[in-house]
Amino acid sequence: MALQYSTTVRNAQLDALESAVGTAPVLKLRTGAPPATCGTADAGTVLVSMTLPSDWMANAASGSKGKSGTWQGTASAGGTAAHWRLYASDGTTCHAQGTVSATGGGGDLVLDNNVIASGQVVTISAFDVSAANA
């Protein structure tokens, strides 16, 4: 039998994510496939690097946690965003990563259009994580 957690435990797990990463984390949208793990060296070209607000995630509820505040940055390069990495405020310690897609593409982080032009202002409209039972 798989482990089952209460909503209270799942919410606590999600709120711990924001505490562990800390305030003013850096989100980078990159080209190509994500590395095997967060401990693996960065891959792809950084298209956009943005510092997130100090309170960057809403409080967890019902085993889910969404973004808080404005997540926005100006692209330093052009290309197709295919993965993201979330770093501590130092911009070098990776704490989470996932895929990027355009709306309807099934990525962990969804953009209206994941084809980015250099100099373009990119805004993340939605980002949610969940802690589900296995």
C-alpha positions as CSV (number, residue, x, y, z in Angstrom):
1,M,0.0,0.0,0.0
2,A,1.3,3.5,-0.8
3,L,1.6,6.1,1.9
4,Q,-1.3,8.4,2.4
5,Y,-1.0,11.9,4.0
6,S,-3.6,14.2,5.4
7,T,-4.2,17.5,3.8
8,T,-2.5,19.2,6.8
9,V,0.7,17.2,6.2
10,R,0.6,17.8,2.5
11,N,0.2,21.6,3.1
12,A,3.1,21.6,5.5
13,Q,5.3,19.9,2.9
14,L,4.5,22.5,0.4
15,D,5.0,25.5,2.8
16,A,8.4,24.0,3.7
17,L,9.4,24.4,0.1
18,E,9.2,28.2,0.2
19,S,11.0,28.3,3.6
20,A,13.8,26.0,2.4
21,V,14.4,28.0,-0.9
22,G,14.2,31.3,1.0
23,T,13.2,34.8,0.0
24,A,14.1,36.4,-3.3
25,P,14.8,33.2,-5.2
26,V,15.9,33.3,-8.8
27,L,13.9,31.6,-11.6
28,K,15.6,30.9,-14.8
29,L,13.9,29.8,-18.0
30,R,16.2,27.7,-20.2
31,T,16.4,26.0,-23.6
32,G,16.6,22.2,-24.0
33,A,15.7,19.3,-21.7
34,P,16.2,19.7,-17.9
35,P,19.2,18.0,-16.4
36,A,18.7,14.6,-14.7
37,T,18.5,16.2,-11.2
38,C,18.9,19.6,-9.5
39,G,22.4,18.5,-8.5
40,T,23.4,18.1,-12.1
41,A,25.1,21.0,-13.8
42,D,22.9,23.5,-15.7
43,A,22.0,22.7,-19.3
44,G,20.7,24.8,-22.1
45,T,20.9,28.6,-22.6
46,V,19.4,31.0,-20.1
47,L,16.6,32.9,-21.9
48,V,15.2,34.8,-18.9
49,S,16.4,35.2,-15.3
50,M,14.1,36.8,-12.8
51,T,14.2,37.4,-9.1
52,L,10.9,36.4,-7.5
53,P,9.2,38.4,-4.8
54,S,10.2,37.7,-1.2
55,D,6.8,36.1,-0.6
56,W,6.8,34.2,-3.9
57,M,4.2,31.5,-3.1
58,A,0.7,31.6,-1.6
59,N,0.0,29.6,1.5
60,A,-0.7,26.0,0.7
61,A,-4.4,24.9,0.8
62,S,-6.0,21.5,-0.1
63,G,-2.5,20.1,-0.9
64,S,-1.7,22.7,-3.5
65,K,0.4,25.9,-3.6
66,G,0.3,28.7,-6.2
67,K,2.6,31.6,-7.1
68,S,2.2,34.9,-5.3
69,G,3.1,38.3,-6.6
70,T,4.5,39.2,-10.0
71,W,7.0,36.9,-11.6
72,Q,8.5,38.8,-14.5
73,G,11.9,39.3,-16.2
74,T,13.4,40.6,-19.5
75,A,14.8,38.0,-21.8
76,S,18.6,38.2,-22.4
77,A,18.5,35.7,-25.3
78,G,16.0,34.3,-27.8
79,G,14.8,30.7,-28.2
80,T,12.3,28.2,-27.0
81,A,11.9,27.9,-23.3
82,A,11.8,24.1,-22.5
83,H,12.8,23.9,-18.8
84,W,13.1,26.0,-15.7
85,R,15.3,25.9,-12.6
86,L,14.6,27.6,-9.3
87,Y,17.7,28.8,-7.4
88,A,18.3,30.3,-4.0
89,S,18.9,34.0,-4.0
90,D,22.6,33.3,-4.9
91,G,21.4,32.2,-8.4
92,T,23.6,29.1,-8.2
93,T,22.0,26.6,-5.8
94,C,19.3,24.7,-7.6
95,H,16.3,23.7,-5.4
96,A,13.7,22.7,-8.1
97,Q,13.4,22.2,-11.8
98,G,10.7,21.2,-14.3
99,T,9.5,21.6,-17.9
100,V,8.1,24.7,-19.7
101,S,5.5,24.6,-22.4
102,A,3.0,26.9,-24.1
103,T,-0.6,26.8,-22.9
104,G,-2.0,23.3,-23.4
105,G,1.5,21.7,-23.8
106,G,1.6,20.0,-20.4
107,G,4.6,21.7,-18.9
108,D,5.2,22.2,-15.2
109,L,5.4,25.9,-15.9
110,V,3.1,27.3,-18.6
111,L,3.6,30.4,-20.7
112,D,1.2,31.9,-23.2
113,N,4.0,31.4,-25.8
114,N,7.2,29.6,-24.9
115,V,9.1,31.0,-27.9
116,I,10.9,34.0,-26.5
117,A,12.6,36.9,-28.2
118,S,15.7,38.7,-26.8
119,G,14.5,41.8,-25.0
120,Q,11.0,40.5,-24.5
121,V,9.4,41.0,-21.1
122,V,8.2,37.6,-19.9
123,T,5.6,37.2,-17.2
124,I,4.7,33.9,-15.6
125,S,0.9,34.0,-15.3
126,A,0.4,30.7,-13.3
127,F,2.6,28.3,-11.4
128,D,1.2,25.6,-9.1
129,V,2.7,22.7,-7.2
130,S,0.9,20.0,-5.4
131,A,1.7,17.3,-2.8
132,A,-0.4,14.4,-3.8
133,N,-0.8,11.0,-2.1
134,A,1.1,8.3,-3.9
